[in-house]
Every structure is written in C-alpha cells, then in structure tokens.
Amino acid sequence: MAETFEFVAPGKPMQNGFVESFNGSFRDELLNETLFSSLAEARAKITTWKEDYNQIRPHSSLGNLTPEEFAIRSRLEMKAA
C-alpha cells in the first residue's frame, strides 16, 4: 500500500518529488533570473511563465507532449476504451 503524507517532513523533499521538481523549475527559470520592480510586474511575469509551463512546453514525464496535448490524448483514449 502506498504511503500518503499530510505534509513533507523537514529534510525529506522527495516525499513529494513532483512538487519539488516544479519548484526547482520555477525557481531556476523565473525567480533566480528576474528582478521584479513591483507586485504587478511579478504577477504578470509569473502568469506568463505559468501559462508557458502548463500549455506550451512539452514535458518529458508526459511523453514529450504539452499538458494540453496529453489531456486531449487521454480523453480520446478514455472514449475509445
């Protein structure tokens, strides 16, 4: 039986590897590279990055499909089954 966690224990980031992977990408690709001059600018740039990450960029964990392509393909496969 798979173990579930209510929280990630200190020093145990791999208890939620997907979130840690996302956080690393977000930090490396946006936060470490951008100096925000206002909250509005931060919100705009984060929104743009999030849309790219969730809609445009292929993900290796999804067979190099974008999340939208993966969702469409999954729905089609479920209808065909």
Biopython code that builds the backbone (N, CA, C, O; Angstrom):
import numpy as np
from Bio.PDB.StructureBuilder import StructureBuilder

atoms = [
    (1, "MET", "N", (0.840, -1.175, 0.000)),
    (1, "MET", "CA", (0.000, 0.000, 0.000)),
    (1, "MET", "C", (0.888, 1.241, 0.000)),
    (1, "MET", "O", (1.839, 1.329, 0.777)),
    (2, "ALA", "N", (0.581, 2.183, -0.857)),
    (2, "ALA", "CA", (1.375, 3.402, -0.945)),
    (2, "ALA", "C", (1.144, 4.268, 0.285)),
    (2, "ALA", "O", (0.026, 4.394, 0.786)),
    (3, "GLU", "N", (2.214, 4.849, 0.745)),
    (3, "GLU", "CA", (2.138, 5.713, 1.912)),
    (3, "GLU", "C", (1.744, 7.121, 1.478)),
    (3, "GLU", "O", (2.264, 7.627, 0.483)),
    (4, "THR", "N", (0.852, 7.748, 2.195)),
    (4, "THR", "CA", (0.480, 9.127, 1.893)),
    (4, "THR", "C", (0.952, 10.018, 3.021)),
    (4, "THR", "O", (1.060, 9.592, 4.171)),
    (5, "PHE", "N", (1.233, 11.267, 2.671)),
    (5, "PHE", "CA", (1.751, 12.207, 3.641)),
    (5, "PHE", "C", (0.836, 13.410, 3.724)),
    (5, "PHE", "O", (0.372, 13.914, 2.701)),
    (6, "GLU", "N", (0.576, 13.868, 4.919)),
    (6, "GLU", "CA", (-0.197, 15.087, 5.125)),
    (6, "GLU", "C", (0.678, 16.300, 4.863)),
    (6, "GLU", "O", (0.169, 17.365, 4.514)),
    (7, "PHE", "N", (1.996, 16.152, 5.027)),
    (7, "PHE", "CA", (2.947, 17.229, 4.826)),
    (7, "PHE", "C", (4.284, 16.605, 4.460)),
    (7, "PHE", "O", (4.489, 15.405, 4.642)),
    (8, "VAL", "N", (5.178, 17.414, 3.952)),
    (8, "VAL", "CA", (6.520, 16.937, 3.637)),
    (8, "VAL", "C", (7.377, 17.194, 4.869)),
    (8, "VAL", "O", (7.521, 18.329, 5.323)),
    (9, "ALA", "N", (7.932, 16.129, 5.388)),
    (9, "ALA", "CA", (8.746, 16.240, 6.598)),
    (9, "ALA", "C", (10.025, 17.030, 6.310)),
    (9, "ALA", "O", (10.567, 16.936, 5.209)),
    (10, "PRO", "N", (10.509, 17.798, 7.270)),
    (10, "PRO", "CA", (11.766, 18.531, 7.077)),
    (10, "PRO", "C", (12.893, 17.582, 6.683)),
    (10, "PRO", "O", (13.076, 16.531, 7.297)),
    (11, "GLY", "N", (13.641, 17.962, 5.658)),
    (11, "GLY", "CA", (14.753, 17.134, 5.196)),
    (11, "GLY", "C", (14.338, 15.968, 4.328)),
    (11, "GLY", "O", (15.174, 15.126, 4.001)),
    (12, "LYS", "N", (13.062, 15.887, 3.939)),
    (12, "LYS", "CA", (12.551, 14.775, 3.128)),
    (12, "LYS", "C", (11.796, 15.303, 1.888)),
    (12, "LYS", "O", (10.630, 14.955, 1.697)),
    (13, "PRO", "N", (12.427, 16.121, 1.057)),
    (13, "PRO", "CA", (11.700, 16.713, -0.069)),
    (13, "PRO", "C", (11.194, 15.690, -1.080)),
    (13, "PRO", "O", (10.228, 15.966, -1.791)),
    (14, "MET", "N", (11.815, 14.526, -1.163)),
    (14, "MET", "CA", (11.378, 13.547, -2.157)),
    (14, "MET", "C", (10.084, 12.852, -1.757)),
    (14, "MET", "O", (9.597, 11.993, -2.491)),
    (15, "GLN", "N", (9.521, 13.206, -0.607)),
    (15, "GLN", "CA", (8.197, 12.692, -0.274)),
    (15, "GLN", "C", (7.170, 13.251, -1.250)),
    (15, "GLN", "O", (6.080, 12.697, -1.386)),
    (16, "ASN", "N", (7.509, 14.339, -1.926)),
    (16, "ASN", "CA", (6.653, 14.874, -2.971)),
    (16, "ASN", "C", (7.542, 15.375, -4.102)),
    (16, "ASN", "O", (7.720, 16.581, -4.277)),
    (17, "GLY", "N", (8.094, 14.447, -4.863)),
    (17, "GLY", "CA", (9.036, 14.760, -5.933)),
    (17, "GLY", "C", (8.472, 15.624, -7.024)),
    (17, "GLY", "O", (9.196, 16.437, -7.598)),
    (18, "PHE", "N", (7.175, 15.473, -7.336)),
    (18, "PHE", "CA", (6.576, 16.278, -8.403)),
    (18, "PHE", "C", (6.575, 17.762, -8.025)),
    (18, "PHE", "O", (6.895, 18.617, -8.851)),
    (19, "VAL", "N", (6.221, 18.054, -6.804)),
    (19, "VAL", "CA", (6.207, 19.446, -6.348)),
    (19, "VAL", "C", (7.628, 19.992, -6.291)),
    (19, "VAL", "O", (7.871, 21.132, -6.686)),
    (20, "GLU", "N", (8.561, 19.191, -5.806)),
    (20, "GLU", "CA", (9.950, 19.637, -5.745)),
    (20, "GLU", "C", (10.499, 19.909, -7.142)),
    (20, "GLU", "O", (11.249, 20.867, -7.327)),
    (21, "SER", "N", (10.145, 19.094, -8.118)),
    (21, "SER", "CA", (10.579, 19.318, -9.495)),
    (21, "SER", "C", (10.008, 20.622, -10.031)),
    (21, "SER", "O", (10.722, 21.418, -10.641)),
    (22, "PHE", "N", (8.708, 20.838, -9.799)),
    (22, "PHE", "CA", (8.080, 22.087, -10.231)),
    (22, "PHE", "C", (8.741, 23.284, -9.561)),
    (22, "PHE", "O", (9.072, 24.268, -10.223)),
    (23, "ASN", "N", (8.933, 23.199, -8.241)),
    (23, "ASN", "CA", (9.536, 24.313, -7.518)),
    (23, "ASN", "C", (10.929, 24.625, -8.050)),
    (23, "ASN", "O", (11.296, 25.795, -8.166)),
    (24, "GLY", "N", (11.707, 23.601, -8.373)),
    (24, "GLY", "CA", (13.048, 23.808, -8.922)),
    (24, "GLY", "C", (13.005, 24.503, -10.267)),
    (24, "GLY", "O", (13.786, 25.423, -10.516)),
    (25, "SER", "N", (12.099, 24.074, -11.144)),
    (25, "SER", "CA", (11.961, 24.719, -12.449)),
    (25, "SER", "C", (11.528, 26.167, -12.298)),
    (25, "SER", "O", (12.074, 27.058, -12.949)),
    (26, "PHE", "N", (10.553, 26.394, -11.446)),
    (26, "PHE", "CA", (10.045, 27.744, -11.216)),
    (26, "PHE", "C", (11.152, 28.658, -10.684)),
    (26, "PHE", "O", (11.304, 29.794, -11.134)),
    (27, "ARG", "N", (11.901, 28.157, -9.742)),
    (27, "ARG", "CA", (12.984, 28.944, -9.148)),
    (27, "ARG", "C", (14.091, 29.200, -10.175)),
    (27, "ARG", "O", (14.529, 30.339, -10.337)),
    (28, "ASP", "N", (14.547, 28.148, -10.871)),
    (28, "ASP", "CA", (15.664, 28.290, -11.811)),
    (28, "ASP", "C", (15.319, 29.124, -13.038)),
    (28, "ASP", "O", (16.139, 29.913, -13.506)),
    (29, "GLU", "N", (14.120, 28.953, -13.553)),
    (29, "GLU", "CA", (13.758, 29.591, -14.812)),
    (29, "GLU", "C", (13.153, 30.982, -14.652)),
    (29, "GLU", "O", (13.182, 31.774, -15.594)),
    (30, "LEU", "N", (12.613, 31.291, -13.496)),
    (30, "LEU", "CA", (11.965, 32.588, -13.342)),
    (30, "LEU", "C", (12.505, 33.366, -12.155)),
    (30, "LEU", "O", (13.026, 34.469, -12.325)),
    (31, "LEU", "N", (12.390, 32.820, -10.974)),
    (31, "LEU", "CA", (12.711, 33.593, -9.784)),
    (31, "LEU", "C", (14.184, 33.986, -9.698)),
    (31, "LEU", "O", (14.499, 35.112, -9.310)),
    (32, "ASN", "N", (15.084, 33.081, -10.051)),
    (32, "ASN", "CA", (16.511, 33.397, -9.988)),
    (32, "ASN", "C", (16.958, 34.308, -11.133)),
    (32, "ASN", "O", (18.029, 34.909, -11.055)),
    (33, "GLU", "N", (16.160, 34.419, -12.185)),
    (33, "GLU", "CA", (16.541, 35.175, -13.373)),
    (33, "GLU", "C", (15.878, 36.540, -13.474)),
    (33, "GLU", "O", (16.217, 37.320, -14.364)),
    (34, "THR", "N", (14.951, 36.843, -12.595)),
    (34, "THR", "CA", (14.119, 38.033, -12.755)),
    (34, "THR", "C", (14.162, 38.893, -11.502)),
    (34, "THR", "O", (14.026, 38.401, -10.382)),
    (35, "LEU", "N", (14.351, 40.180, -11.717)),
    (35, "LEU", "CA", (14.250, 41.146, -10.635)),
    (35, "LEU", "C", (12.947, 41.903, -10.842)),
    (35, "LEU", "O", (12.808, 42.661, -11.803)),
    (36, "PHE", "N", (12.011, 41.700, -9.958)),
    (36, "PHE", "CA", (10.695, 42.319, -10.081)),
    (36, "PHE", "C", (10.729, 43.705, -9.458)),
    (36, "PHE", "O", (11.274, 43.890, -8.370)),
    (37, "SER", "N", (10.142, 44.686, -10.152)),
    (37, "SER", "CA", (10.124, 46.048, -9.619)),
    (37, "SER", "C", (8.811, 46.374, -8.902)),
    (37, "SER", "O", (8.705, 47.389, -8.214)),
    (38, "SER", "N", (7.816, 45.504, -9.072)),
    (38, "SER", "CA", (6.539, 45.732, -8.398)),
    (38, "SER", "C", (5.795, 44.407, -8.289)),
    (38, "SER", "O", (6.118, 43.432, -8.967)),
    (39, "LEU", "N", (4.805, 44.399, -7.429)),
    (39, "LEU", "CA", (3.973, 43.214, -7.284)),
    (39, "LEU", "C", (3.216, 42.933, -8.575)),
    (39, "LEU", "O", (3.068, 41.774, -8.963)),
    (40, "ALA", "N", (2.737, 43.971, -9.243)),
    (40, "ALA", "CA", (2.009, 43.794, -10.504)),
    (40, "ALA", "C", (2.902, 43.158, -11.565)),
    (40, "ALA", "O", (2.458, 42.281, -12.305)),
    (41, "GLU", "N", (4.163, 43.598, -11.643)),
    (41, "GLU", "CA", (5.094, 43.010, -12.610)),
    (41, "GLU", "C", (5.359, 41.545, -12.265)),
    (41, "GLU", "O", (5.403, 40.699, -13.158)),
    (42, "ALA", "N", (5.533, 41.241, -10.987)),
    (42, "ALA", "CA", (5.758, 39.851, -10.569)),
    (42, "ALA", "C", (4.573, 38.985, -10.955)),
    (42, "ALA", "O", (4.753, 37.890, -11.490)),
    (43, "ARG", "N", (3.369, 39.460, -10.691)),
    (43, "ARG", "CA", (2.169, 38.684, -11.042)),
    (43, "ARG", "C", (2.085, 38.447, -12.546)),
    (43, "ARG", "O", (1.760, 37.342, -12.980)),
    (44, "ALA", "N", (2.374, 39.476, -13.346)),
    (44, "ALA", "CA", (2.299, 39.344, -14.809)),
    (44, "ALA", "C", (3.323, 38.342, -15.318)),
    (44, "ALA", "O", (2.992, 37.486, -16.139)),
    (45, "LYS", "N", (4.560, 38.432, -14.846)),
    (45, "LYS", "CA", (5.608, 37.518, -15.322)),
    (45, "LYS", "C", (5.363, 36.094, -14.842)),
    (45, "LYS", "O", (5.621, 35.141, -15.577)),
    (46, "ILE", "N", (4.872, 35.940, -13.631)),
    (46, "ILE", "CA", (4.560, 34.597, -13.128)),
    (46, "ILE", "C", (3.415, 33.991, -13.922)),
    (46, "ILE", "O", (3.446, 32.801, -14.235)),
    (47, "THR", "N", (2.411, 34.784, -14.251)),
    (47, "THR", "CA", (1.288, 34.291, -15.062)),
    (47, "THR", "C", (1.773, 33.838, -16.428)),
    (47, "THR", "O", (1.370, 32.777, -16.905)),
    (48, "THR", "N", (2.631, 34.623, -17.065)),
    (48, "THR", "CA", (3.172, 34.258, -18.377)),
    (48, "THR", "C", (3.966, 32.958, -18.284)),
    (48, "THR", "O", (3.809, 32.075, -19.127)),
    (49, "TRP", "N", (4.822, 32.833, -17.258)),
    (49, "TRP", "CA", (5.616, 31.623, -17.087)),
    (49, "TRP", "C", (4.711, 30.421, -16.859)),
    (49, "TRP", "O", (4.925, 29.355, -17.437)),
    (50, "LYS", "N", (3.694, 30.598, -16.007)),
    (50, "LYS", "CA", (2.770, 29.500, -15.682)),
    (50, "LYS", "C", (2.020, 29.026, -16.928)),
    (50, "LYS", "O", (1.851, 27.823, -17.127)),
    (51, "GLU", "N", (1.572, 29.959, -17.764)),
    (51, "GLU", "CA", (0.871, 29.580, -18.997)),
    (51, "GLU", "C", (1.790, 28.804, -19.931)),
    (51, "GLU", "O", (1.371, 27.822, -20.543)),
    (52, "ASP", "N", (3.044, 29.245, -20.043)),
    (52, "ASP", "CA", (4.009, 28.514, -20.870)),
    (52, "ASP", "C", (4.222, 27.109, -20.318)),
    (52, "ASP", "O", (4.203, 26.135, -21.071)),
    (53, "TYR", "N", (4.425, 27.002, -19.008)),
    (53, "TYR", "CA", (4.697, 25.716, -18.364)),
    (53, "TYR", "C", (3.522, 24.755, -18.507)),
    (53, "TYR", "O", (3.720, 23.562, -18.737)),
    (54, "ASN", "N", (2.299, 25.268, -18.373)),
    (54, "ASN", "CA", (1.112, 24.413, -18.369)),
    (54, "ASN", "C", (0.496, 24.176, -19.738)),
    (54, "ASN", "O", (-0.283, 23.236, -19.894)),
    (55, "GLN", "N", (0.813, 24.993, -20.737)),
    (55, "GLN", "CA", (0.121, 24.875, -22.017)),
    (55, "GLN", "C", (1.044, 24.675, -23.213)),
    (55, "GLN", "O", (0.680, 23.968, -24.154)),
    (56, "ILE", "N", (2.210, 25.271, -23.199)),
    (56, "ILE", "CA", (3.048, 25.295, -24.399)),
    (56, "ILE", "C", (4.219, 24.328, -24.321)),
    (56, "ILE", "O", (4.538, 23.663, -25.306)),
    (57, "ARG", "N", (4.847, 24.243, -23.190)),
    (57, "ARG", "CA", (6.086, 23.482, -23.051)),
    (57, "ARG", "C", (5.840, 21.980, -22.968)),
    (57, "ARG", "O", (5.021, 21.533, -22.166)),
    (58, "PRO", "N", (6.541, 21.195, -23.788)),
    (58, "PRO", "CA", (6.458, 19.734, -23.651)),
    (58, "PRO", "C", (7.135, 19.285, -22.351)),
    (58, "PRO", "O", (8.108, 19.893, -21.905)),
    (59, "HIS", "N", (6.610, 18.225, -21.758)),
    (59, "HIS", "CA", (7.164, 17.681, -20.518)),
    (59, "HIS", "C", (7.596, 16.236, -20.768)),
    (59, "HIS", "O", (6.834, 15.438, -21.315)),
    (60, "SER", "N", (8.802, 15.913, -20.369)),
    (60, "SER", "CA", (9.300, 14.550, -20.578)),
    (60, "SER", "C", (8.446, 13.534, -19.823)),
    (60, "SER", "O", (8.290, 12.402, -20.281)),
    (61, "SER", "N", (7.901, 13.915, -18.688)),
    (61, "SER", "CA", (7.069, 12.990, -17.910)),
    (61, "SER", "C", (5.739, 12.688, -18.604)),
    (61, "SER", "O", (5.035, 11.754, -18.220)),
    (62, "LEU", "N", (5.397, 13.476, -19.622)),
    (62, "LEU", "CA", (4.155, 13.267, -20.389)),
    (62, "LEU", "C", (4.464, 12.757, -21.788)),
    (62, "LEU", "O", (3.669, 12.946, -22.709)),
    (63, "GLY", "N", (5.610, 12.114, -21.953)),
    (63, "GLY", "CA", (5.980, 11.601, -23.270)),
    (63, "GLY", "C", (6.314, 12.713, -24.248)),
    (63, "GLY", "O", (6.049, 12.593, -25.445)),
    (64, "ASN", "N", (6.893, 13.792, -23.745)),
    (64, "ASN", "CA", (7.249, 14.968, -24.535)),
    (64, "ASN", "C", (6.058, 15.619, -25.222)),
    (64, "ASN", "O", (6.181, 16.184, -26.309)),
    (65, "LEU", "N", (4.912, 15.529, -24.575)),
    (65, "LEU", "CA", (3.716, 16.255, -25.016)),
    (65, "LEU", "C", (3.523, 17.454, -24.103)),
    (65, "LEU", "O", (4.020, 17.483, -22.977)),
    (66, "THR", "N", (2.790, 18.448, -24.609)),
    (66, "THR", "CA", (2.405, 19.544, -23.726)),
    (66, "THR", "C", (1.288, 19.026, -22.823)),
    (66, "THR", "O", (0.626, 18.048, -23.173)),
    (67, "PRO", "N", (1.064, 19.652, -21.680)),
    (67, "PRO", "CA", (-0.033, 19.201, -20.824)),
    (67, "PRO", "C", (-1.388, 19.212, -21.542)),
    (67, "PRO", "O", (-2.210, 18.323, -21.320)),
    (68, "GLU", "N", (-1.623, 20.202, -22.394)),
    (68, "GLU", "CA", (-2.889, 20.235, -23.141)),
    (68, "GLU", "C", (-2.986, 19.060, -24.110)),
    (68, "GLU", "O", (-4.033, 18.419, -24.200)),
    (69, "GLU", "N", (-1.905, 18.770, -24.834)),
    (69, "GLU", "CA", (-1.914, 17.631, -25.762)),
    (69, "GLU", "C", (-2.129, 16.325, -25.001)),
    (69, "GLU", "O", (-2.874, 15.452, -25.446)),
    (70, "PHE", "N", (-1.471, 16.199, -23.855)),
    (70, "PHE", "CA", (-1.619, 14.997, -23.048)),
    (70, "PHE", "C", (-3.059, 14.827, -22.575)),
    (70, "PHE", "O", (-3.595, 13.720, -22.609)),
    (71, "ALA", "N", (-3.685, 15.908, -22.136)),
    (71, "ALA", "CA", (-5.076, 15.849, -21.669)),
    (71, "ALA", "C", (-6.010, 15.453, -22.804)),
    (71, "ALA", "O", (-6.898, 14.622, -22.616)),
    (72, "ILE", "N", (-5.817, 16.038, -23.973)),
    (72, "ILE", "CA", (-6.656, 15.697, -25.137)),
    (72, "ILE", "C", (-6.485, 14.236, -25.498)),
    (72, "ILE", "O", (-7.467, 13.526, -25.715)),
    (73, "ARG", "N", (-5.237, 13.782, -25.563)),
    (73, "ARG", "CA", (-4.968, 12.386, -25.909)),
    (73, "ARG", "C", (-5.571, 11.437, -24.875)),
    (73, "ARG", "O", (-6.126, 10.398, -25.231)),
    (74, "SER", "N", (-5.463, 11.795, -23.606)),
    (74, "SER", "CA", (-6.028, 10.952, -22.541)),
    (74, "SER", "C", (-7.534, 10.855, -22.664)),
    (74, "SER", "O", (-8.100, 9.771, -22.519)),
    (75, "ARG", "N", (-8.198, 11.988, -22.932)),
    (75, "ARG", "CA", (-9.651, 11.967, -23.093)),
    (75, "ARG", "C", (-10.056, 11.101, -24.290)),
    (75, "ARG", "O", (-11.021, 10.341, -24.210)),
    (76, "LEU", "N", (-9.321, 11.218, -25.394)),
    (76, "LEU", "CA", (-9.641, 10.411, -26.576)),
    (76, "LEU", "C", (-9.449, 8.925, -26.296)),
    (76, "LEU", "O", (-10.250, 8.099, -26.732)),
    (77, "GLU", "N", (-8.395, 8.589, -25.576)),
    (77, "GLU", "CA", (-8.136, 7.188, -25.252)),
    (77, "GLU", "C", (-9.221, 6.638, -24.315)),
    (77, "GLU", "O", (-9.617, 5.478, -24.431)),
    (78, "MET", "N", (-9.690, 7.469, -23.399)),
    (78, "MET", "CA", (-10.748, 7.020, -22.488)),
    (78, "MET", "C", (-12.062, 6.783, -23.253)),
    (78, "MET", "O", (-12.794, 5.840, -22.953)),
    (79, "LYS", "N", (-12.357, 7.642, -24.239)),
    (79, "LYS", "CA", (-13.566, 7.458, -25.041)),
    (79, "LYS", "C", (-13.473, 6.210, -25.896)),
    (79, "LYS", "O", (-14.470, 5.518, -26.102)),
    (80, "ALA", "N", (-12.271, 5.918, -26.400)),
    (80, "ALA", "CA", (-12.080, 4.758, -27.275)),
    (80, "ALA", "C", (-12.131, 3.446, -26.493)),
    (80, "ALA", "O", (-12.423, 2.391, -27.056)),
    (81, "ALA", "N", (-11.848, 3.517, -25.208)),
    (81, "ALA", "CA", (-11.796, 2.278, -24.403)),
    (81, "ALA", "C", (-13.172, 1.784, -24.031)),
    (81, "ALA", "O", (-13.300, 0.760, -23.360)),
]
sb = StructureBuilder()
sb.init_structure("model")
sb.init_model(0)
sb.init_chain("A")
sb.init_seg("    ")
for serial, (resi, resn, name, xyz) in enumerate(atoms, 1):
    if name == "N":
        sb.init_residue(resn, " ", resi, " ")
    sb.init_atom(name, np.array(xyz, "f"), 0.0, 1.0, " ", f" {name:<3s}", serial, name[0])
structure = sb.get_structure()
